[in-house]
Amino acid sequence: MEQKLSNQQFNEDERKIKEKELEVNRQLLAEKDRELDKLRGSRPTNPQQAKNNNGLKWAIGLGIVAVVISLLCFILLLKKRKD
C-alpha cells in the first residue's frame, strides 16, 4: 500500500516535470517560429513571383534598347536629309 502511494506521488511529480518541459518546449518552438517568420519576410515567398519579376525586367530592358535604336535611326535619317 505504501509502495502504491509512493509510486503515485512519484508519477505525479514526474507528470508535473513533463508538463513543465512541454511548456518550455512550446515557448522555444514559438520563438523559433517568430524567427522563421522574420526570415521569410525578407525574401520572396513565391519563386514563381520572382520569375515573373525577371520577365518584367527583361521587357523593360528590351523596350529601352528599342527606343535607343529607333532614336539612332531617326538621327541617321536626319543627317542624310541634310546632305
DSSP file (Angstrom, degrees, kcal/mol; ACC not computed):
  #  RESIDUE AA STRUCTURE BP1 BP2  ACC     N-H-->O    O-->H-N    N-H-->O    O-->H-N    TCO  KAPPA ALPHA  PHI   PSI    X-CA   Y-CA   Z-CA
    1    1 A M     >        0   0    0      0, 0.0     4,-2.2     0, 0.0     5,-0.2   0.000 360.0 360.0 360.0 -45.7    0.0    0.0    0.0
    2    2 A E  H  >  +     0   0    0      1,-0.2     4,-2.6     2,-0.2     5,-0.2   0.869 360.0  54.5 -63.2 -35.7    2.8    2.4    0.9
    3    3 A Q  H  > S+     0   0    0      2,-0.2     4,-2.6     1,-0.2    -1,-0.2   0.907 107.3  49.7 -65.6 -40.8    4.6    1.5   -2.3
    4    4 A K  H  > S+     0   0    0      2,-0.2     4,-2.7     1,-0.2    -2,-0.2   0.918 111.9  48.7 -62.8 -43.2    1.5    2.3   -4.4
    5    5 A L  H  X S+     0   0    0     -4,-2.2     4,-2.3     2,-0.2    -2,-0.2   0.915 112.6  46.9 -64.1 -42.3    1.2    5.7   -2.6
    6    6 A S  H  X S+     0   0    0     -4,-2.6     4,-2.5     2,-0.2    -1,-0.2   0.882 112.6  50.7 -67.9 -36.2    4.9    6.4   -3.2
    7    7 A N  H  X S+     0   0    0     -4,-2.6     4,-2.9     2,-0.2    -2,-0.2   0.898 109.9  50.2 -65.3 -40.4    4.5    5.4   -6.8
    8    8 A Q  H  X S+     0   0    0     -4,-2.7     4,-2.4     2,-0.2    -2,-0.2   0.918 111.9  47.5 -63.7 -42.4    1.5    7.6   -7.2
    9    9 A Q  H  X S+     0   0    0     -4,-2.3     4,-2.5     2,-0.2    -2,-0.2   0.919 112.9  49.1 -63.9 -42.8    3.4   10.5   -5.7
   10   10 A F  H  X S+     0   0    0     -4,-2.5     4,-2.7     1,-0.2    -2,-0.2   0.916 111.8  48.8 -61.7 -43.9    6.4    9.8   -8.0
   11   11 A N  H  X S+     0   0    0     -4,-2.9     4,-2.5     2,-0.2    -1,-0.2   0.881 110.6  51.2 -64.1 -38.0    4.1    9.6  -11.0
   12   12 A E  H  X S+     0   0    0     -4,-2.4     4,-2.1     2,-0.2    -2,-0.2   0.925 112.2  45.8 -65.1 -44.5    2.5   12.9  -10.0
   13   13 A D  H  X S+     0   0    0     -4,-2.5     4,-2.3     2,-0.2    -2,-0.2   0.908 113.3  50.1 -64.0 -41.8    5.9   14.6   -9.7
   14   14 A E  H  X S+     0   0    0     -4,-2.7     4,-2.5     1,-0.2    -2,-0.2   0.897 109.3  51.7 -63.6 -40.0    7.1   13.1  -13.0
   15   15 A R  H  X S+     0   0    0     -4,-2.5     4,-2.4     2,-0.2    -1,-0.2   0.904 109.5  49.7 -63.8 -41.5    3.9   14.3  -14.7
   16   16 A K  H  X S+     0   0    0     -4,-2.1     4,-2.3     2,-0.2    -2,-0.2   0.907 110.9  49.6 -63.9 -41.6    4.5   17.9  -13.4
   17   17 A I  H  X S+     0   0    0     -4,-2.3     4,-2.5     1,-0.2    -2,-0.2   0.925 111.3  49.0 -62.9 -43.7    8.1   17.8  -14.6
   18   18 A K  H  X S+     0   0    0     -4,-2.5     4,-2.6     1,-0.2    -2,-0.2   0.887 109.9  51.9 -63.6 -38.9    6.9   16.6  -18.0
   19   19 A E  H  X S+     0   0    0     -4,-2.4     4,-2.3     2,-0.2    -1,-0.2   0.905 110.1  48.7 -63.8 -41.1    4.3   19.3  -18.2
   20   20 A K  H  X S+     0   0    0     -4,-2.3     4,-2.4     2,-0.2    -2,-0.2   0.920 111.9  48.9 -64.0 -43.2    6.9   22.0  -17.4
   21   21 A E  H  X S+     0   0    0     -4,-2.5     4,-2.6     1,-0.2    -2,-0.2   0.907 110.5  51.5 -61.6 -41.2    9.2   20.6  -20.0
   22   22 A L  H  X S+     0   0    0     -4,-2.6     4,-2.2     2,-0.2    -1,-0.2   0.906 109.8  49.0 -62.9 -41.7    6.4   20.6  -22.5
   23   23 A E  H  X S+     0   0    0     -4,-2.3     4,-2.1     2,-0.2    -2,-0.2   0.911 111.5  49.1 -64.6 -42.8    5.6   24.2  -21.7
   24   24 A V  H  X S+     0   0    0     -4,-2.4     4,-2.4     1,-0.2    -2,-0.2   0.916 111.2  50.1 -62.8 -42.8    9.3   25.2  -22.1
   25   25 A N  H  X S+     0   0    0     -4,-2.6     4,-2.4     1,-0.2    -1,-0.2   0.872 108.7  52.4 -64.4 -36.7    9.4   23.4  -25.4
   26   26 A R  H  X S+     0   0    0     -4,-2.2     4,-2.4     2,-0.2    -1,-0.2   0.906 109.5  49.4 -64.6 -40.8    6.3   25.1  -26.7
   27   27 A Q  H  X S+     0   0    0     -4,-2.1     4,-2.2     2,-0.2    -2,-0.2   0.917 111.5  48.6 -64.6 -42.4    7.8   28.5  -25.8
   28   28 A L  H  X S+     0   0    0     -4,-2.4     4,-2.4     1,-0.2    -2,-0.2   0.908 111.3  50.4 -63.1 -41.2   11.0   27.6  -27.6
   29   29 A L  H  X S+     0   0    0     -4,-2.4     4,-2.4     1,-0.2    -2,-0.2   0.905 109.5  50.5 -64.0 -41.6    9.0   26.5  -30.7
   30   30 A A  H  X S+     0   0    0     -4,-2.4     4,-2.0     2,-0.2    -1,-0.2   0.899 110.6  50.0 -63.1 -39.9    7.0   29.7  -30.7
   31   31 A E  H  X S+     0   0    0     -4,-2.2     4,-2.1     2,-0.2    -2,-0.2   0.919 111.0  48.5 -64.2 -43.7   10.2   31.7  -30.5
   32   32 A K  H  X S+     0   0    0     -4,-2.4     4,-2.5     1,-0.2    -2,-0.2   0.880 109.1  53.9 -64.7 -37.6   11.7   29.8  -33.4
   33   33 A D  H  X S+     0   0    0     -4,-2.4     4,-2.4     2,-0.2    -1,-0.2   0.903 107.6  50.4 -63.1 -40.2    8.5   30.3  -35.4
   34   34 A R  H  X S+     0   0    0     -4,-2.0     4,-2.0     2,-0.2    -2,-0.2   0.909 110.3  49.8 -63.8 -40.7    8.8   34.0  -34.9
   35   35 A E  H  X S+     0   0    0     -4,-2.1     4,-2.1     1,-0.2    -2,-0.2   0.909 110.7  49.8 -63.6 -41.4   12.4   34.0  -36.1
   36   36 A L  H  X S+     0   0    0     -4,-2.5     4,-2.8     1,-0.2    -2,-0.2   0.900 108.2  53.3 -63.8 -40.4   11.4   32.0  -39.2
   37   37 A D  H  X S+     0   0    0     -4,-2.4     4,-1.7     1,-0.2    -1,-0.2   0.894 108.4  50.3 -61.7 -39.3    8.6   34.4  -40.0
   38   38 A K  H  X S+     0   0    0     -4,-2.0     4,-0.6     2,-0.2    -1,-0.2   0.923 112.5  46.7 -63.7 -43.2   11.1   37.3  -39.8
   39   39 A L  H >< S+     0   0    0     -4,-2.1     3,-0.8     1,-0.2     4,-0.3   0.885 111.1  51.3 -67.2 -38.4   13.5   35.5  -42.2
   40   40 A R  H >< S+     0   0    0     -4,-2.8     3,-1.1     1,-0.2    -1,-0.2   0.837 103.2  60.4 -67.4 -31.2   10.7   34.6  -44.6
   41   41 A G  H 3< S+     0   0    0     -4,-1.7    -1,-0.2     1,-0.2    -2,-0.2   0.713  97.2  60.4 -69.2 -19.5    9.6   38.2  -44.7
   42   42 A S  T << S+     0   0    0     -3,-0.8    -1,-0.2    -4,-0.6    -2,-0.2   0.496 107.7  41.8 -89.2  -3.2   13.0   39.3  -46.0
   43   43 A R  S <  S-     0   0    0     -3,-1.1     2,-0.0    -4,-0.3     0, 0.0  -0.947 100.3 -80.1-138.6 160.0   12.8   37.3  -49.2
   44   44 A P        -     0   0    0      0, 0.0    -2,-0.1     0, 0.0    -3,-0.0  -0.339  31.3-155.6 -62.1 136.7   10.2   36.5  -51.8
   45   45 A T  S    S+     0   0    0      1,-0.2    -4,-0.0    -4,-0.1    -3,-0.0   0.763  79.2  55.1 -84.1 -25.2    7.9   33.7  -50.6
   46   46 A N    >>  -     0   0    0      1,-0.1     4,-1.4     2,-0.0     3,-0.5  -0.929  62.8-161.8-115.1 115.3    6.8   32.6  -54.1
   47   47 A P  H 3> S+     0   0    0      0, 0.0     4,-1.9     0, 0.0    -1,-0.1   0.833  94.3  60.0 -63.1 -30.4    9.5   31.6  -56.6
   48   48 A Q  H 3> S+     0   0    0      1,-0.2     4,-2.1     2,-0.2     5,-0.1   0.876 101.6  54.1 -63.6 -36.6    7.0   32.0  -59.4
   49   49 A Q  H <> S+     0   0    0     -3,-0.5     4,-1.9     1,-0.2    -1,-0.2   0.900 107.1  49.7 -64.7 -41.3    6.6   35.6  -58.4
   50   50 A A  H  X S+     0   0    0     -4,-1.4     4,-1.8     1,-0.2    -1,-0.2   0.876 108.6  53.7 -64.7 -37.3   10.3   36.2  -58.7
   51   51 A K  H  X S+     0   0    0     -4,-1.9     4,-1.8     2,-0.2    -2,-0.2   0.904 107.4  50.7 -63.5 -42.1   10.3   34.6  -62.1
   52   52 A N  H  X S+     0   0    0     -4,-2.1     4,-1.9     1,-0.2    -2,-0.2   0.883 108.1  52.5 -64.1 -38.3    7.6   37.0  -63.2
   53   53 A N  H  X S+     0   0    0     -4,-1.9     4,-2.1     1,-0.2    -1,-0.2   0.868 105.7  55.1 -64.4 -35.8    9.6   39.9  -62.0
   54   54 A N  H  X S+     0   0    0     -4,-1.8     4,-2.0     1,-0.2    -1,-0.2   0.909 107.2  49.6 -63.5 -42.3   12.6   38.6  -64.0
   55   55 A G  H  X S+     0   0    0     -4,-1.8     4,-2.3     1,-0.2    -1,-0.2   0.878 108.7  53.1 -63.3 -38.2   10.4   38.7  -67.1
   56   56 A L  H  X S+     0   0    0     -4,-1.9     4,-2.3     2,-0.2    -1,-0.2   0.900 106.9  51.7 -64.4 -40.6    9.3   42.2  -66.4
   57   57 A K  H  X S+     0   0    0     -4,-2.1     4,-2.4     1,-0.2    -2,-0.2   0.907 109.9  49.7 -62.7 -41.3   13.0   43.3  -66.1
   58   58 A W  H  X S+     0   0    0     -4,-2.0     4,-2.7     2,-0.2     5,-0.2   0.916 110.1  50.8 -62.6 -42.9   13.7   41.8  -69.5
   59   59 A A  H  X S+     0   0    0     -4,-2.3     4,-2.0     1,-0.2    -2,-0.2   0.911 111.6  46.9 -63.3 -42.8   10.7   43.5  -71.1
   60   60 A I  H  X S+     0   0    0     -4,-2.3     4,-2.2     2,-0.2    -1,-0.2   0.924 112.8  49.9 -64.7 -43.9   11.8   46.9  -69.7
   61   61 A G  H  X S+     0   0    0     -4,-2.4     4,-2.2     1,-0.2    -2,-0.2   0.920 111.7  47.2 -61.6 -44.6   15.4   46.4  -70.8
   62   62 A L  H  X S+     0   0    0     -4,-2.7     4,-2.3     1,-0.2    -1,-0.2   0.861 110.0  54.2 -66.2 -34.6   14.3   45.4  -74.4
   63   63 A G  H  X S+     0   0    0     -4,-2.0     4,-2.0    -5,-0.2    -1,-0.2   0.907 108.5  48.3 -64.4 -41.6   12.0   48.4  -74.5
   64   64 A I  H  X S+     0   0    0     -4,-2.2     4,-2.3     2,-0.2    -2,-0.2   0.915 111.0  50.8 -64.5 -42.8   14.8   50.7  -73.6
   65   65 A V  H  X S+     0   0    0     -4,-2.2     4,-2.4     1,-0.2    -2,-0.2   0.905 109.2  51.6 -61.5 -41.1   17.0   49.1  -76.3
   66   66 A A  H  X S+     0   0    0     -4,-2.3     4,-2.3     1,-0.2    -1,-0.2   0.900 109.6  49.3 -63.6 -40.8   14.3   49.5  -78.9
   67   67 A V  H  X S+     0   0    0     -4,-2.0     4,-2.2     2,-0.2    -1,-0.2   0.917 111.3  49.2 -65.0 -43.0   13.9   53.2  -78.0
   68   68 A V  H  X S+     0   0    0     -4,-2.3     4,-2.2     2,-0.2    -2,-0.2   0.921 112.3  47.9 -63.3 -44.2   17.6   53.8  -78.3
   69   69 A I  H  X S+     0   0    0     -4,-2.4     4,-2.4     1,-0.2    -1,-0.2   0.910 111.3  50.2 -64.5 -41.6   17.9   52.1  -81.6
   70   70 A S  H  X S+     0   0    0     -4,-2.3     4,-2.2     1,-0.2    -1,-0.2   0.886 110.0  50.8 -65.9 -36.6   14.9   54.0  -83.0
   71   71 A L  H  X S+     0   0    0     -4,-2.2     4,-2.4     2,-0.2    -1,-0.2   0.902 109.8  50.4 -65.5 -39.9   16.4   57.3  -81.9
   72   72 A L  H  X S+     0   0    0     -4,-2.2     4,-2.3     2,-0.2    -2,-0.2   0.915 111.1  48.5 -62.8 -42.6   19.7   56.4  -83.6
   73   73 A C  H  X S+     0   0    0     -4,-2.4     4,-2.3     2,-0.2    -2,-0.2   0.907 110.8  51.0 -63.2 -41.1   17.9   55.5  -86.8
   74   74 A F  H  X S+     0   0    0     -4,-2.2     4,-2.1     2,-0.2    -2,-0.2   0.904 110.1  49.3 -63.3 -41.8   16.0   58.8  -86.6
   75   75 A I  H  X S+     0   0    0     -4,-2.4     4,-2.1     1,-0.2    -1,-0.2   0.907 110.5  50.8 -64.3 -42.0   19.2   60.8  -86.2
   76   76 A L  H  X S+     0   0    0     -4,-2.3     4,-2.0     1,-0.2    -2,-0.2   0.894 109.2  51.0 -63.3 -39.5   20.8   59.0  -89.1
   77   77 A L  H  X S+     0   0    0     -4,-2.3     4,-1.8     1,-0.2    -1,-0.2   0.898 109.4  50.6 -64.5 -40.0   17.8   59.8  -91.3
   78   78 A L  H  X S+     0   0    0     -4,-2.1     4,-1.6     1,-0.2    -2,-0.2   0.889 109.4  51.0 -65.5 -38.3   18.0   63.5  -90.3
   79   79 A K  H  X S+     0   0    0     -4,-2.1     4,-1.4     1,-0.2    -1,-0.2   0.894 108.5  51.8 -65.3 -39.1   21.7   63.6  -91.2
   80   80 A K  H  < S+     0   0    0     -4,-2.0    -1,-0.2     1,-0.2    -2,-0.2   0.865 106.9  53.6 -66.5 -34.8   21.0   62.0  -94.6
   81   81 A R  H  < S+     0   0    0     -4,-1.8    -1,-0.2     1,-0.2    -2,-0.2   0.878 105.7  53.3 -66.9 -36.9   18.4   64.7  -95.4
   82   82 A K  H  <        0   0    0     -4,-1.6    -1,-0.2     1,-0.3    -2,-0.2   0.856 360.0 360.0 -66.5 -33.8   20.8   67.5  -94.6
   83   83 A D     <        0   0    0     -4,-1.4    -1,-0.3    -5,-0.1    -2,-0.2   0.484 360.0 360.0 -77.0 360.0   23.3   66.1  -97.1
